Amino acid sequence: MPLSYTGLTMSPTRSWILITVLAVPGCSTPQTAATSLAPRAAENIDPRVPVVGSVDTSPVNPALAERLSQLIAQANSGDGSFRAAAAEAERLAALAGVAESESWILAQQAVSVAVAARAPTARALSDIDETAATAIKVKGSLSSADLAAIEAAAAEVAALDRVQSQIVDALQARLGG
C-alpha cells in the first residue's frame, strides 16, 4: 500500500530507500567523545609559585669570562677606530658641496671607511652569540651566571653597535644618502 504524506504518495520500496539513505550518514559518522571541560594539567600550575628544580648556581665559567672579556675589548678597540673614521667623515661632510661634487664624493668615501670600521664591533657581537650557542650545544644548557655574563657582554657591545649605527645614519642623512 502506498504511503501518503501531505499529498505525496510513495511506494513502500521507495520509502525504505529513503529511510536507508537518510540513516546511512548518521551511522557512518565517527562517534567521538565530547571534549572534556575539566582543567588540564597545565591549568593546575599556579604561576605565582616558583618552579622547584635544580638551578645551576655555579660561578661564571672562567674560560667563558675570558672569551667575553676579549670580545668586549675587541669591540672597544674597534669603536676607537670607528670614532676616528667617523670624525674624519664628519669633517669632510661639513665641507661637502652639492651631491656628486668632488668634495661630496670624498665625504661619501669617508663614510664608507667609517662603515668598514664598524666591523670589529659587529664581529664581536656576532661572536658573543656564537659563544653562547656553542656553550649551549656543548653543555646542553647554561648556568645562570654564564647566561648573565653573556647577556651583559652582548648588551655592552650592542650599545656600541647602536651608537655607531646612529652616527653612520646621521652622516648619510647629512650627505643625502
Helices and strands as residue ranges (DSSP letters): E 3-5, E 8-10, H 12-28, G 41-44, H 62-95, H 102-117, H 119-139, H 144-174
